[in-house]
């Protein structure tokens, strides 16, 4: 097994109904999908003639009329049996009914034993020989010397035992629900529950368990969690409780059965830090989860220390935060956590990865869509003689990949699903290090796409890796209005072994595929990229690849094609409104030892389009022959003389925040 196969070490097996298949690759130097697919997902596309196909692929099409089926899937990764709610067996159940600011609760099925919460601690009874108590709380600051924990207006349910407890919530409540059970797994079942924090005090939902907390959303239910805090509000307390839903341990959002569709949960953050935060990892399985940072003083939709794993469901993330250097991100995994709430920096080492196995994910944010963020050059590890805590994640004993308690591994792996990301912020970096990089998907380590359908429309890099990028399957549309479409900074560069790829980065001096002087290798797949002549030249290829200057492929909104000696198209693409100066294309239909003709301005009939790239080829007529070429088994890459050569790493300039004239700094691409 080659070193590049780092993700295969974390693959675990569950029931076949929980898995997503994918065809294997015979290239043992890439991140290899595992099993053949028996399931397919829809990729929106267009089937049209030249006269009806009017979409501009430099903007994400929202009105496609037919279906292109992506058959590339990879086996689900990072699956842990204990993360499946059907494997959770409660030792006792607590029913909690909310009526405004009144809380009634009881253990078991006898509602006549319901207790109304007051300012005095009351026992609801015992679970596994340990009592469970309830008390109304008011805003209280932490006092470690006297053993006083911080609290906010609301209710505290405390359980000091080790039994597993299920809490069933119904009704509407104003205040913080704090479930205090450090030793035990818990399940919180939301039966059309609505919880709103009180007047900007505290999070809406808070969990102290360092184990698993299941947030269960039964099918047919709709629940809402609203955090009324805003940044710098006089009443806001507890800076380290930095999520509207906040947990010290694992958060798992699921239906009553992980493989069946659940209900809907909406989390609304009015403008204080993050909507959902876990100090371990977040997992989502087959529910509808809407996480919105509504206020401009808020930050991220989902943030965790160790990992985010998405197995399915419908996830809608909207981040409107515009704080300088902290604009809203959709999904962010920190890799370490430093809380500056004391005079010393206290931090936890983390793992720092994102895995997406399936699901329909829509992200609209000011800054990044998805980021595995930990970066060695910016770490606090080793910097301070501080209160150091090694990583105690539940992940440590299961599937950490080339990581340790002292070194996070910030990779991203995508095995399936439909992902649609739009970023809107203006990229900047000022002289003090403040910056905004509204990239679509960013991994500070390696990034692997093994399956799924990904549509990225971004103001910064659509895909960026501090390590290398591996595309083994799936369908990827990567568009950047101001930077590179796909950018890798690792020594293995960009490796494409399969999939369908449309990459557009035409803003000078950026390009479609940028891995500086590291290798850009193509051994499979169907792809087209538009960019400038500051491109990384393909090398180490084993599939015919063609590099053309724009004088050969044509003008905006026309169709270009490559034809064989009989005039049959082996490649076709309808150009967007900005055609760039260089096109890189590759297709398994282009064979070595055969002479082909490049034609511009052809008319096309039939075929199926994925963002204007024909995935099934049309019949073509007309057009102008601009050049001919052939490739050989000793040189799979043809580059026309006008396309120039790879000029190596060149970086554009970005305005400092505010964009004042002359306020530009060079922005290194990492």
Buried (B, 14 or more C-beta within 10 A) or exposed (E): EEEBBBBBEBBEEBEEEBBBBBBEBEBEBBBBBBBEBEEEBEBBBBBBEBEEBEBBBBBBBEEBEEBBEBBBBBBBBBBBEEBBBEEBEBBBBBBBBBEEBEBBBBBEEEEEEBBEBEEEEBEBBBBBEBBBBBBBBEBBEBEEEEEEBBBBBBBBBBBEBBBBBBBBBBBBBBBBBBBBBBBBBBBBBBBBBBBBBBBBBBBBBBBBBBBBBBBBBBBEBBBBBBBBBBBEBEBBBBEBBBBBBBBBBBBBBBBBBBBBBBBBBBBBBBBBBBBBBBBBBBBBBBBBBBBBBBBBBBBBBBBBBBBBBBBBBBBBBBBBBBBEBBBBBBBBBBBBBBBEEEEEBBBBBBBBBBBBBBBBBBBBBBBBBBBBBBBEEEBBBEEEEBEBEEBBBBBBEBBBBBBEBEBBBBBBBBBBBBBBBBBBBBBBBBEEEEBBBBBBBBBBBBBBBBBBBBBBBBBBBBBBBBBBBBBBBBBBBBBBBBBBBBBBBBEBBBBBBBBBBBBBBBBBBBBBBBBBEBBBBBBBBBBBBBBBBBBBBBBBBBBBBBBBBBBBBBEEBBBBBBBBEEEEBBBBBBBBEBBBBBBBBBBEBBBBEEEBBBBBBBBBEBBBBBBBBBBEBBBBEEBEEBBEBBBEEEEBBBBBEBBBEBEEBBBBEBBBBEEEEEBBBEBEBE
